[in-house]
Amino acid sequence: QVQLMESGGGLVQPGGSLNLSCEASGITAMRHRMGWYRQAPGKKRELVALHFNSGDMINYADSVKGRFTISRDNDKSAVYLQMNNLQVEDTAVYYCNMVHKVTQMTYWGQGTQVTVSA
């Protein structure tokens, strides 16, 4: 059974930093497409950052460019999100996402809360 385990969320003041981690289990380690989405209260889930499974293609939402950095460890089927200069509008539940390289099945983590507040 494939599971995505997230960690690293929490409460931080504006301008602060957090680092989110997500590691897949129950799946053969390979270069799956992995990324992060978020959902704020009353809003639709949106893409934050995406690391494609070919080359080094990365896609960021405009709102996080220059502040967030996505990285991955293919040996662990893990993906990370370093979030700097966090703002109140970054408050949301952050979800890890993986699309299997071969089957194209989509998997989601359980979500981790990020709250930015003074």
N, C-alpha and C positions, 0 to 999 in steps of 0.2 A: 504494500500500500504506500503510495507516494504521499509524503507530508512535507510541508514547508514550515520550518520553525523560525519565527522572527524574534528578535530581541533588540533592545537598545532605546526604546521609546522612553518618554518621561516628561517632566515639567522643566522648562528652562525659561530664562528671562530673554526679552528681545535683545538680539545681538549675540546670543549664545550659540553653542554648537551641540550637536548630537550625532552619534554614529549608529546607524541601523544595520543589523546583520540578518541574513536569511540563509539557511542551509537546507538543502533538500535531502531527504532520506527515502530509502526504498526505491531508488532509481539508479541506473547506471550513470556514473559520472561521465559527462561529455559536454560539449559546448551547446547547451540548450539556450534558447532565448530567455533572458531573465531581466526583470525590471521591477520598478516600484510604482504603485499608484496610491492615490490618497482620496479620502472622502470626508469632507467637512459636514457638519450638521446642516441638513436641509439642502445639500448640494449633491450633484451627481459625482460618481467616482471619476477621477481624472488621472491621466498619465503624468508621472513626475519625471521618470528617467527610464530609459530602456537600453539594454546592452544586447545587440543582435548577436546571432550565433555565427556570423561569418565576418571575418576580418575584425576590425576594431570599430565598427560602426556603433555610434552612441547617439541617442536622441534625448534631448531635454525639453521640458516645458519651458516656454519663454520666461515664466515667472520665477524659475529657479536657476536659470543660466548664470554662471559666475559665482553662485553661492553653494550649489550642491554638486557633488562628484560621485558618480557611480563607478564601482569597480567589481571585479569578480575573481573567483578562484575556481578554475575549471576542475581541478582535482577533487574538490569538495562539492561541486555543483552549488556553489555559494555565491551570493551577491551582497554587496555592501552599499550603503548610501551615507556619505559624509555630508552633513548639513551644517553649513556655517552661516553666520549672520542671520539667524532665524528671526522671523517676523511674526507678529500676531496672526497674520493671514495664513501662515503655514500650519496653524493648528488644525489637526485632522487625525483620522485613523489612517495609518499607512499600511498598505498591503503589498506583500511580496507576490510576484507573479512569475510563472514559468510556463513556457510553451516547449513541449518536448521536441527535440530536434528531428526525431524520426516519425513519431506517431502524430505530431501536431496537437496532442491533447493539451488542454490548458489547466493549470493548477494554481490555487490561491492559498496564501497563508491565512492565519486567523485574524491578522491585523494587530498593530501595536499603536497605542495612543501617543501622539506627540502634542503637547500643549505648550504654547508660547504665551507667557503672561508676565506682567510686571507684578 
